[in-house]
Structure formats: C-alpha cells, structure tokens
Amino acid sequence: MKRGSRQLRWAIDVGIGALLLYTGVDITTNYEESQGAGVDTNLDTILIPVLILPILLRHRAPFGAATAFAAACVVSGIPTFDQFRLPVALPVALLIVYPVARDTDRPRALAGLALVLAGLAVIGFTDPVADDEGGVVAMLAFALPLCSVLWAAGRLVRSGEKLAVKLEEQSHQLERQREQTAQLAVEVERTQLASELDLAARDRVREMIELAEIGERSLASDPQAAPVTFGRIERLGRDSLNEMRGLLGVLRGDERGARSPRPTLAAIETLLAEARRGGRLVELQVEGERQTLPGGVELAAYRVLQHALVAVRGEDGEPATVELRYLHGTLEVEVSGLPGDGSSARAAVLAARERVTSHGGSFSADSSAVGRTVLRARLPTVAAHG
C-alpha cells in the first residue's frame, strides 16, 4: 500500500479513537449522575483508553488488534470487575472485526473473531449496564450477528481482491503468451522464407550450370545458338538476384541477430535458467563429447531448444528433460515433458520443425504412453554435397 494511504488510515484511526475517548469519558463521568446512585466511576474513565488503543493496530496488525482488544476487556475491568465500559467496547469490537476478516488468512480471521467475541463476553460478565440488560447472553445475542455480518463482509472483500489479483495475473500471462505466439509466428515465417531462398538458389544455380554446359558445347557445334543460351543464363541470374533481394529484405528485418552475437549451445545453461525462472523444472543430459559446430547448426539447435521449452512444461514429479547427443556428423536434440497449453505450444512445434528442416534435418513430435510430449530433432553437422 502507498505511504499516503497508510497515513490517511492512521489519521482516520486516530480521529476515531479520539472521538471514542471523548464519548467514553463523557459517559463514564456522568454515569453516577444518570443513575442517581453513589457509584464511583473514576476507574472506568481512567481505563477507557486501554480499550481504544487496539484500534490503532487494526490495519497494521489486525490479529494483534483482536488479541489486544480481548486483553483490554479484561484489564479495563481491574480491580472491581464491575466497571462501565460497554459504550466504548462494542464499537471498538466492530471496528476490529472487519479488518481481521479482510486482511488475514482464514485461520487467523476465525481466531480473531473468537477473540473479539471473547472480549465482549468478558464485558457482558463484568459491565454493570450489560448485567442489567441481560448479561453475557444478551451481549452475545446482540453482538454476534453484527460481528458475523462484518466478518463475512470482510471475507467477501478479501475473496474479491484475491480474484482481481488472479485475473490480473492471468491477463498478464495471456498478454505474454500472445506476444510469444506472435514472435513464434514471425520465426516460422522467416524460417520458411529462408528455406524458400535456399531452394530457389539451388534450383536456379543448377539450371544456370546446366545452361552453361550447353552453351559451352554449342560454341563448338552451333556458335549462333550460344548467345541465346548465355542470354537465358543472364536472365536467370537477374531474376534470381531480384528474388533474393526481396527475400533478404524481409529477413533483414530480423533485429535479433543484427546487433548481438547469435546464440549458441554454449549458452544452453542460460536458456535453461530462464525456463526455470518461469517455474518449470528442466533437467539436462549430454551424451558424447561437446564440440563446436558450424554457426548455422549451433543457432538452429539453440532455437529448437528455445521453441521446445515453450511446447513442453515441467513440474514437481514430472520435470522436462533436455538431451543432447553429439554423434558423428549429427547432433540429436530430444526434449520431453508435459504438453504445453494453447496456440503458443503449437506454434513453437511448427517453428522448431521449420528450423530443423531448413537445415536438412529431421524432426518429429510424438506423445508417449505416459502422456508426455517428445520432440526429436536430428541436425547434420557436416554440410551435404551434390
């Protein structure tokens, strides 16, 4: 709570206490005259502040205020236990019950209510006016419904506040999930574009090589056809260049790798630490000797792990597991865990698949017999030829 709000509450409580003190002193000092009897009320007046002081604790320590009130009901009756303090005790009790119910957990809220009612029961036993009006039974019959209503109202407000906090947290979580899904969609699109670029480049280069071979043969057999062949090669080259410019223009918008080093498997512990900070349990197993791989493979493996940790989750008793296997010419990545929820998990699987296949690898996503999702990726670590 903000400092200004705390100061305002403190000022209100001090004002209420001062008003109750004035009222209590006025009533107790005039009690003898109003009754027309020779009853000494000096002790009543002197001990009235003891009943009022718990009000100052009701926001900072509600349960402590309830405990202090119960004790004050006993102390304010010393030594005769026949002293007039009902007009102050009842409003103080009602002022304490509500914050006890609103600001503490259920066991303390119930205990606080019991302490307040116990204090009022002491007042019913020892206050002369309460005794005249029916004693402790009448006191509890009057106070119990009032305290119960205020206590229930406090619990209702507490439930509403907790629900509001929970809804706000869920809203933030959904917002983060939407952002994550959008990022994954961009990742999928860029990976698809990279695959298209690679495929287009391969096809065009292969076609130009074939045309160059034809043109070379035609120089000897049919020199007049050679310019036509080389003209086709030029057009293919220009078309390929234009296509690559367009695709690279889109890919260049990826700001992640422009100004910072591309992530590699050397940063895997950092990646796992980030996943664990989100509350997930993740275990790492490495088979084979770790080795430095080509930059593209390192980045692809890192991204696959990043996507996989979105697609699966781990919790107590069911941790997610990450396995890296360094094999001859191949890196195997396997991530298993409980299936993730929502569109983010599906988009993450798609992004991981596109990333692997664009590097000439294989990818699979399966469900095990125990209800876990298993993602497997094989990335070639030696460039293919031909």
N, C-alpha and C positions, 0 to 999 in steps of 0.2 A: 504494500500500500504506500502511496505517496506521502511524503512528510507533511504536506499541507493538510491532507485528510486526517492523518493521525492527530495533528494539533487541533483540528476542528473537533474531533471526537473527544479529545481530552478536555477542551474548553466546555463542551456540552455537558460532560460528566461532572465537571467542577460546578457548573451552574446548577445542575440537578441536585448535586449534593448540598450546595448552599441553600437552595430552596427547601429541601427536606430538613436541613438543620434548623432553619428558621421556623418551619412548621412544627417540628418536634419540640423545640424549646418552648414555643408559644403554647402548645397543647399541654405539655407536662407542667409548666409553671402555673397554668390556670386550672389544672385538674382538681386541685383541692377545693378551689372556689366553686367550680362547676358541680362538684359532688356534695358540697356543703358539709364536708366531714374533715376532721383533723388528720389528714394523711400527709406525711412528709414526702415530697416528690423531688427533693434535691438530687438524689442518686439517679433518678430517671433522667433528669436534664443533663447531668454530668456524663452519663454513659451513652447518650444518644449518638454522639459521633462514632462510637465503636460500630454501630450498625450501618452507618452511612459510608464509612471508608471502603468497604468491598466494592462499591460502585466504581471506584477509580481503577479497579483491576479487571472490570468485566470485558473490556476489549483486548487488553494485552494478555491476560491470563484468565479466560472465562472459568475454567475449572478451579483455579486458585481462588477466584472471586466467590464461587459457590462454597468452597471449603471455608473461606474466611467468614462468610455470612453465617454458616452453621455454627462456627465457633463464637461469632459475635452474639448470636442469640443466647448462648449460654453465659458468656462473660457479662453481657449487659444486664443479666438478672442478679448478678452478685451484689450484695451478700444475702438479700432477703428472699430472692426469687419470687417477689410479689410486686414487681415494678411495671409501670405503664409505658409501653413502647410499641404497641400494636400499630398506631398510625404511620410509623416510620418503617417498621419491619416488613409490612405487606408490600408497599410499593417497591422497596429495595429488592425483595424477592422476585417480583415480576420483572424488574429491570435486568436481573441477572439471568433468569431462566432462558430468555430468548437468545442472547449471545452464546450461552453454554451449548444450546442445541445447534446453533448455526455454525459455530467456529471450532467444534471439537468432533472427534470420531464418535461412533455410536456408543461404545462402552463408557467413555468419559461423559458423553451427553446424558446417558441414563444415570450414571453415578452422580453427576452434578444436579440433576433433577431430584434425586433421592436426598442429597444433602440439603437442598433448599427446603424441601418438604419436611425434613427432619428438624431444620431450624424453626420452621413455622409451627411444628408440633411442640417444640420447647416453649415457644411464645404462647401457644394455647394452654399449656400446663401452668405457666408462671405469670402471665399477664392478668391483672385483676379484671380489666374490662372484658377480655376474652373469656375469663372464667364466668363472668356474669351473663355472657351471651351464649353459653353452652359449652365452653371449654374447648378441649383439643378436638373433639368430634366436630363441633360446629366450625372450628377454624379450618380443619382439613376439608370438610364438606364444601366450604366456601372457596378455599384457595386451590384445591386440587383441580377443579375444572378450568380455572383461569390459567394456572401454571401449565396444565396439559395442552390447552389451546395454543399458548405462546410457544411451548416446546415443539409442538407439531408444526407450527408456522416456521420456526427456526430450521427444523429438519427439512421442510419443504423448500425453503430458500436455499439451503445448502445443496440439496439434490439438483435444483435448477442451476446453480452456479457450476457444479461439477459437470452437469450435462453441457452447459455452454462452453466450458473449457475443453471438454472432449470433442464437441462439434468443431470448435476452432482448430484443434489439433488435426482432426480428420480433414478439415478444409485445407490446411497447410499441406498435409500429406498428399491429398488429391492434386493440389497445385504442383507439388514436386513431381508427382507421377506423370502429370500432363507434360511438364517440361521435359522429363526424362523420355517419355514416349516421342515427343517432337524431335528430340536430339537423335533418338534411335532411327526415326523415320528419315532424317537427314543423312544419317550414317548409311542406311540401306541404299538411299538414292545415290549417294556419292560412290558407294562400292559398286553399284550396278553400272554407273557411268564409267568407272574405271575398268570394269570388265568389258563394256562395250568398246571403250577406247583400245584396250589390248586386242580384242577380237578384230576390230576394224583395221588396226595397224597390221596385224598378222596377215589378214586376207589381202589387203592392198599391196603390202610389200611382196607377198608371194606372187601375186598377179603381175607386179612390175618386173620381178625377177624372170618369170616365165616369158613375158613380152620382150625383155632384154635379150634373152637367149634366142628367141625367134628372130628378133631384129639382127642379132649378130650373124645368124645363119643366112638371113636374107641378103646381107651385104655381099655375100659371095654369089648367091644363086639368083637373086632378083633385086638389084640395087634400087630400082624405082619404088619397091614396096617398103624399103627400110624407113623413109621419112614418115610414112603413115604409122608404122609400128612405134617409132620413137615419139610421134605426136600423141599417140594413145598413152604412152608412158608419162609424158609431161602432164596430160590432163588428169590422169590418175593421181600423180603426185600433188598437183594443185588441189584437187578435190579432197585428198587425204589431209593435206595441210589445213584446209578450211574446216574440215570436220574436227580435227584435233584441236584447232584453236577454239572452236565452240565448246567442246567438252572440257578442255583445260580452263576455259573461262569460268565454267561452273565450279570445277574442282578447286580453282584458286580461291574461291570464297571460303574454303575451309580454313578458318583462322587458327585452328588448334595447333597445326604444325608449322605455322609461318614464323612465329617469333619465339618459340620454345623448343627445346630438344624433343624429338619424338620418343615416346615411352618405349622401354624395352623390358624384357623379362628380369633384368637386374632390379627393376622397381616393383617386383611382384609383392614383396612384403608390404610396401606402402599401399598397394592396391588392396591387399587382404585386410590391412589395418583399417582402411576406410570402410570396407564392408562390415568389419566387426564393430566399428563405432555406431553403425546403424542398428546394433543389437543382434546381429546374426552370429552364429558360431560357424567358423570356417577352419578346416584342417588342410594342411598342405603336405603332399608326399611327392618326392622326386626320385625317379629311377634313372640310373645311368649318370654319367659324368656331365655336369653342366658345362656348356660350351657356348662361345659367341657365335651367333648365327647371322646370316645376311640381314641387313637392316629391315628389308620388307617383311621377312619372316618374323623377326623379333616384334615388329609393330603389329603384324597380323595376330600373332599368338597373344600379345598383350590385350588387343581389342577383343579377341574371342573370350578371354578370361573375363574382361570387363562386362561384356554382354551376358556371359553365362551367369555371373553373380547377380545379375538382375533377374534372370529367368528362373533361378532356384533360390531357395532360402534355407536357413538352418536355425534350429532352436534347441533348447535343452533336450538331450537324449537323442536328437536327430540332427547332428551337425552336417553342414555341407562339406563335401570333400573335393579338393583340387589335386589332380595327379598330373605330373609332367613326366613324360618318358622320352629320354634322349636316345634315339635309336640311330643306326647307321643310315644316313640320308633322309631321316624322317624325324619329325617332332610330333609326338602324340599328346594331346591335351584332353583330359577327361574331367568333367565336373558333374557331380551328382548331389542331389538334395531334394527337399520337398518342393513340389511345383510352386512357382510364383503365381501371383494373382493378377488378373486384369490384362489389359492390352499391352502394358509395358513388357510383361514376360513374353508375350507372343512376338512383339516387335524385336525384342532382344534376341530371340532364337533366329528370327529371319535375318537380322543384321549379322549374327555370327556365321550363319550359313553362307551368306553372300561374301563375307570377308574371306572365308576359307576357300570357297570355290573359285573366287577371283585369283587365288594364288595356286590354282591347280591341285588343291587338296580335296579331301572328302570329309563330309560332315553328316552326323546322324543325331537324332533326338528321339529317345525311347523312354518308356515307362517301365520300371522294374516291377517285380511281383509284390514288393512291399510298399508300393505307392510312391516311389521316388522317381524323379526325372533324371535321366542320364544323358548328358551331352558329350559327344565324342568328336574330336577333330584330328585329322592327320594332315600335317603340312610338310611338303617336301622341302628339305633344307639344301638340296643341290639342284641348281637350275636344269630344267629339262632342255634337251636339244632336239633339233629336227623341226 
